[in-house]
Amino acid sequence: MAARSDPDVRAVAITGTGSTFCSGADLTDPPVDEGPGSFSDVLSELWGYPKPVVAALNGHVRAGGFGLVAAADAVICARSASFAFTEVRIGVAPAIISVLCLRRMTPIAASRYMLTGERFDADDALAAGLVSSVVDDADLPAATDRLLDELRQCEPNALRVTRSLLRTIPSMDAEAGFAHARRVSAEMFSSPEAAEGIAAFREKRPPRWAS
């Protein structure tokens, strides 16, 4: 993605068109391949992306579309959106998307919805841990813009490091987590960006990266 190396890009937003965010994989071309451009590669790229990923769910999410949702750092959902893990109802399993969905969803919600394939709504998705906020359909663009504006106030490297912590710390035991966190904290507090941010705070002015 070109945005990865573009210093002017603070975050990436993904959405759909019409009444559907993502209806899942093309059943004539199952997503079992590997390598660049494969479905698992796309999800891995989004999960490990160095910048925040925002998903604006304009409509329905089915099957493989959950992978895109789970890869995002913040998910704003239109109230009319519906969700369903439809794989089990056509004789397959939500295998690839489970890698990320099981890191996001509550265990009890994951087992219910993955096993039944039943349809659930935006509020259920919020309770399940898939969605961070639900808004009226007409408010989705404005709510997404507000979130992106918040990210524009943040220092780019701090966003990258914090996103990395969100991915790595939960997989560590407490002792290893504290050791890693101490190293990161020392490095960040000694950076010129921290000096600028602290100076801006004391001087009651925006830091130079805020837009």
C-alpha positions, 0 to 999 in steps of 0.5 A: 500500500502506498499509504504505508510510506507516505508521511502525510497519511496518518491513518487508513479508512476502509468502507464499502458501497451501497448497502454492503460493506463486504459480502465475503469471498467469491465462492467460485475462487475460494480464499485458500491460496498463499502469497502476495495478494491472497486473502490471508496476506491482505489480512496480515498486511492490515493487522501488521500495518504501521498506521491505524486502520479505521473501518466504516461499516456502511452495511452488511458484513458476511463471512470473509468480510469479518476479517477486514473488520477484525483487522481494524483498530476502530470500527464505526458501524451504521445501525442498519448493518447486519452480520453473519458468519455464513460459512457453516451454513454452506459446509465450510468453516470460518478458518482464515478470519478466525485468526483475527476474529478470535483476537477481537470477539468475546469467546462466548459470542465467537462460539455462538455466531461462528457455530450457528451462522445466524444473523445478528445486528449492530448492537450485538456486534458491539457487545461481541467486541467486533464494533467500537461504536454504532451510529445512525446511518446518516451519521456514519461519514461525519462520525468517521471524519471525527475519528480521523480528525482525532488521529490527526492530532497524534504524533505519527511514530507514537501511533505506530509504536502504540499500535505495535504494543496493542498487537504484541503485549497481549501475547507476552506474560507479565514479566516479559511485557513489563521488560518490553514496555520499559524499553519502549517507554525509555526510547519514546520519552528520550525522542525529539517528538516527546520533547516537542509534545511536552513543550507544546503541552507546557506552552499550551499550543498544538504540537507541530504534527497536529493538523 
